[in-house]
């Protein structure tokens, strides 16, 4: 059964494409599902190969109110200075600095949004409120806490010239770069652009990502489990990861373990900017994704990476549309997404930073592994003074979803290593700021 959910491709479309593609798919399906002699790539080579094939998407103007989380396509320059006029930073008394200290007559009061329209006489001051424009003749503000009021006069102490005032362009000057190209728009960026009167922002289009699960054993989370069935947990994990990056996920559905159905669903998803499949990319008798990809016109460029978890990872292209074949085990899919898909989706959006930060950590427990594959250990990293200490999750199996709960780092164990001693220093990919 192909489970297709809201917003996904219906079975009618799948059956139509099945009939159109059956002859080609069946010829491909007769071939071996995987060439076991195909060279396995290192993590570094696989990441470089993927990065070399990803292109930035087109630009569109986005209303400022809708731009949170989007990436700027160009440098956004300030169309005006902020502030656009000299103003008071505090409630107090505006005065000529050269006259301080002394006792002065208070000739007027000016508040925010008001303007002094008459000159200020010599040896006189103005009561001024925060944000009010500075009278042209006055250059310094003495805060009200330092003033001694005596009727319509006020005694003011010495003060630094220009103190408690905001100058034109103190925040940003007209023509300066307000937000650089490739920046993700957060609350601070949106606030600055609003202050500049920027109502629309040129942004790179958000990538539309199709997700297709494969496997007869998979069911939707709302379906009662039958014998040998499991919930497609990646249907909820991967869309969340995509949204965090600013992408727009579409869950196409679950393909049965046959290349014809798979090919139809993959072909139906190629109008997206990126396609992700889960499962069926290993070398088992029922792993048909490779044959289905070929029949859907996807040219494979990677098949298997020397890593654990995540070895059965694949990557290919259909024209300008990249397709990522993630492993079926959810932790393997999570790690492969972090290493390969996440940077690609950020590159599509023109992001200047596409990699997670890395830092050396002290691994509290020892670890034993086989030489030949890079291992990524799920861990909770804590800061102890200037040092980061990694506490690996006790369960590191590729199907152990609980190992992702509370995890904030992937500790990288080199491919050539076999015996990792306790308190060894290793590089970690930080999944959150430390």
N, C-alpha and C positions, 0 to 999 in steps of 0.2 A: 504493500500500500504506500502511495506517495502522500505524505501529510503536507498540505499547503495551507498557509495561514493568511490572515488579513493582509492585503497589500501584496501578496505573492502571486506567482504565476499559477494559473488554474490547470487542472488535469486536461481540459479540452485542448489548450495550447500544447501541452506536453504530447498528447496523442497525435495531434496534427504534425508536429515536428518529428515524432517517431516514425510516422509513415513516410515522410520525406527523406529521412536519413537512414532508414532501416538497412538498405542494401550496403551503404558505405560502412555503417557501424558493424554489421555482421562480419564484413571482411576484415575489419580491424580487430574485432573481438577474437578471431581465430588465431591471432598472433599471441606470443607469450605476453602475459600481463606486465612483466618487468624484466629487463635485461640485467641479470644479477652481476654481470661483469662491468656494468657502468661504474665509472670512477666515482668514489665518494668524495665530496668536496669538504674542505675545512670550513669552519664557521666564518673565518675572515674572507676566504675566497667567495663563499656563497653570498655574504653580505655585499661585497664589492660587485659581484655579478648582478645582483638585484638592483643595486643603486645605479648602475650604469644604464639601466633600461627604463627608469622612471622619469617621466616628464611632468613639468608643472602644468596645471590646468589653466583654463581661460580666466580672464578677469571680468568681474561684474561690480557694479556700484551697489552698495548695501546701505540702506538707511541706518543711521547711527543707533537707533533703538533696537535694531535687529543684529548688530554687528558683534555682540559679545562672543568671544571664542573664535572669531574669524581671523584670518591672516592677511595683513596688508600686502597688496600687490606691488605698490610703489612707495617711495618715500612720501610721507604726507608733510608738507611744509606749512608753517604758520602763516595764514593770510593776514594776520594782524598781531600786534604786540599785546601781551597780557602781563600786568594790567595795562590798559590803554591810557591811563592817566595816573599822575602821582596822587597817592591817597594815604590816609592815616591808618596805621596798623593797630592803633589802640585808642581807647577813649582818653581824652586829655585836652591839652591846650597847644594850639599851633602858634609858633613864635619865630621871630628872626633869631637865628642862632647867635649872631654877633651881639645881640642885646642881652644875652644871659650872663649872670643871674640878675634878678631884679623883680620889682613889683610893677605890674602892668594892668591897664584897663582892659576889661573884657568887652569888646565892641559888638560881638555877634556869636551866634551858635550855628554850626553847619553839621547836618547829618548826612547819612548815606543817601545818595540820589539827589542831593541838593548841591547848588553851585553858588559861591560868593560872586555877586555881580558888581560889588563896589570895592574900591581899593581899601586896604587895611592901613589906617594911619600909623605914623611912626610911634614906637613905644607902646603899641597896642597888641593884643593877642585875640585869638578866636577860640572859643570852646568848640572842640571838634570830636565827632564820634567815629567809631571804627568804620572804615570803608568810605568815608566822606572825602571828596576831592580836596587836595591841599590848595588853599588860596595862593595865588601866583607869587605874592611877596614873601611868603613864609616857607621855611625849609626844614623845621624841626618840630617834633611833638614831645612835650613833657607829659608823662602819664598823670592821670588825676590823683593817684595815690601820693605823688610827690609834690602836689600843689597845696598851697595854703590860701583858701578863699577868704577874702575880706570885703564883703559887700559886692560891688561891681568891679573889684580889683582882685588880682591873684598874685601871690608871691611864688616865683619859680626858681629852682636851683640851677646849677650848671648841668649841662647835658652834652653828649656828643653831637656833632653836627649831623643832621639827617636822621637822627635816631627816631625809631618808632614810626617810620614812614615806609611806604612801598613805592618804588620808582617805576616809571614806564619800562615795560619789558623785563622787569626783575624776574618774572617767571619764565617767559620766552619772548624772544624778539621776532618781529615780522621777518619772514624769509628763512628762519631757522627750521631744521628738521624736527618736527614734533614727534612723529612716530616713524621709525625706519621701516623700509620694505622687509617683509618676512617676519614682522612682529605679530605675536598673538594679542588680540585686543582684549584686555582685562578691564576691570573697573577704573584703574588709574588712567589708562590710555583713553578710555571713553570719556572720562571726566575732562581730561585735557582738551580733547578734540571738541567737546561741547563748549568749553570756555572760549575756543577759537572760532566758534560759529560754523564748524564743519558739520553739516547735516547728513552727508553721504560719504562713504569711505570706499575707495577702490580696493576690493578684496579678491583673492583668488577663490574661484568657485569651490564649494565644499564637495569633496569626493563622494559619489554615490557607490556604495559597496554592497554587492550581492553576496549572500551566504547560503551555501548549499551543503546540507549534511548528507552523508551516504551510509547505508547500512540497514539491512532488514530488521536488525534488533532494536533500532531507535524508535522512540515514540515521543509525542509531545508531553509536556509536564502535566497537562490536565487529563491525560489518558491513563486509566487504571492499568497497572503493569500486568502483563501476562507472563507465562513461563519464558525465561531467557531474554526478556525485554529489558531495556534500560532507557532512562530519560535522556533526551538530547540536551545535556546541560550547556553545551557550547552555544546553543541557540540563544541563550541569555547572557553568557559570559562575553562572547565576541561582540555583539551589538553594544554592550556597555563599554568595552574597550574602544570601539570605533567612535562612539559618541564623545568620549573623553578627548579624542583628538580633533573633534570638529567635523567628523565624517557623518554621513547619513546612511545607516544600515538598512537593508531590506532582507528579511529572512525569506528565501524562496521556498524552502521546504526540505523534505527528506526524500532522497532518491533511493529506490530499491537497488539491490546488489545485482544489477545487470547493466551493461554498457549502453544499451539502447535508451533506457529511461534517463540514465545519467547524462548522456550526450544531449538529449532533448532539453533537460533542465539547464545544463551549462550553456547551450546555444541561446536559450531564452534569456539568459542573464547577461549576455555580452553587450547589451545596450547600457550597462553600467560603466563606471570608470574603473572598477576593480571587481574581481570575483574571487571569493574564498570558498574552497571546499574543505570539508573535514572528513577524515577517514578514507579508507580505500586506496591509500597511496603506498602501501607496503608491498610485499611480494607474495601475499597469500593467494590461494586459488580463487578467492572471490573478491580480490582487490582489482576492480575494473576501471578505476578512474583514469589510468593512463590511456587505455584504449578509447574511453569516452572523450577525453581531451583531444586526442588526435582526430577523431571523427568530427569534433566541433571546431576544428581549425586552430587549435591551440598548439603552438610549437614549444615543446618542452626544452628548457635550457638548463635546469637543475633537477636532479633526482637523487635524493639522499644526501645528508650532511653528517659529518663525523662529530656528532654531539649527543648528549643524553641529559634530559629527554629531548625528543624531537627529531631523531634520525630520519624517519620517513617523511621528509619535507620535500616538496617539489615546487617549481616555479616555471612559468611559461608565458608566452605572449600570444594574443590574437590581434594583430595589427598594433594599435596603441593601448590595448586593454591588457593589463597584467592579471595573471591568475596565480593565486597562491594555493597550493595543496597542503593543508595542515594535517598533522596526524589525527587519528580518531580519539586517542586518549586525551582527556581535557587538559591535563597539566602539560603534556607535550604540545598541545595546540597553543596554550598560553605562552609558553617559552618561545616557540617558533614565531608567534605573532610579535612578541616583544622584540625579538632579534631582527626580523626581516620585514614584517608587514607594517609595524609602527613607523619605522623610518621612511618607508615608501609613501605612506599616507601623508606624512608631514612634508615630504619632498613635493608631492602633488600640489600641496597648498603653498609652496614657496617658502616654507619655514626656514629661517637661518640656522636653527638648532634642531637637528633631527635625532640626535643620540641622547640617551639617558646619561646623567652624570655617573662617573665611575670613581671609586675611592678604595684605598687599601683598607682591609679589615683583618682583625685577628679572629681566626676560626677557633672557637672554644673546644671543639671536639676534633679528634682525628678522623681520617676518612681513607678508605681503601678502594681503589678502582683499577680497572684494566687500562693499559696504555693504548692510545689510539683515538680516543674520543674525548672532546672537551665536555666536562660535566658542569651543569648549572644547578647549584644547591639552593633550594628555597630556605630563606633564613630571616630571622628578625634581628635587625642591626640596631644597637643602642650606642649612644655616645657616652664614653667614660672620659671626661676631660677633653683632651685633644685627640683621643683615640676612638676608633669605631670597633665595636666587638660584635661578632656575628654568632647568633645562636641558631644553628640549623634545626629545621623541623625534624622531629624524630622519625617521621614517615616520608620517604622520598620517592615512593613509587609514582609512575607516570599517570596512574588513574586515581591518585589520592587527592581529591579536590580540597580536603581539609588542610592540606599543606600550603594552600594559597591564602588561607584566612589568617590575617595578622602578619603575613609576609610583607616585608618592605625592601627586600633585596634578593638578587640572584647572585650567589657567590660562584665565581668562575674558577674551576679547577682545570689546569692546563692539560691538553691531550697527552703530553709526554709524561705526566706525573702518574705514579702508581700508589705511593704511600704518602699520605698527608698527615703530618704530626700535629698533635694538639697545639694550639696557639700559633700555628703557622700564619703568615701574612699572605693574603690572597686579594686579588682584585674583585670588587663587587659592583654589579650594576644596581644603582640605587633607584628604587621605584617610587620613592617619595623624598622630599627635601629633609636633610639631616641638620 
